[in-house]
Amino acid sequence: MIWESNDEVAKVKDDYRVTILNVGCDRSLAENKKLPTNACLVHYLDMKKGEEHYSDHYDIVMGNRTDIFDCYYDKLGSKHLKGLGFCGGNVPPGNFNTGAYLKTSQQAV
């Protein structure tokens, strides 16, 4: 997996100024209107532990699009990063409650 631990996710936030909202999620979560307008859906290839082949994975990440690209490009390289697009959120980033979103998204799992 691309993110081995929560500590690594926290380090990414500090190093790249991005907030990872969902890791390895379903692509349809990007259509959530409660996401911030600066949230992006990142499409990449990754291999889970114990698997022999790469498969499609999606993360929802909040931040500047250039910072998100830099983060994933540095982590994956050009061959495994497949796409970066905007989510369907309508919430201004300043009004988005990251803590509440993360709490509810963890309960849904």
Secondary structure, DSSP 8 states (H G I E B T S, - for coil): -----HHHHHHHHHHH--EEEESS--GGGGG-TTSBTTEEEEEEEE--TT-SS-EEEEEEEES-HHHHHHHHHHHH-TTTEEEEEE----B-GGG--HHHHHHHHHHT-
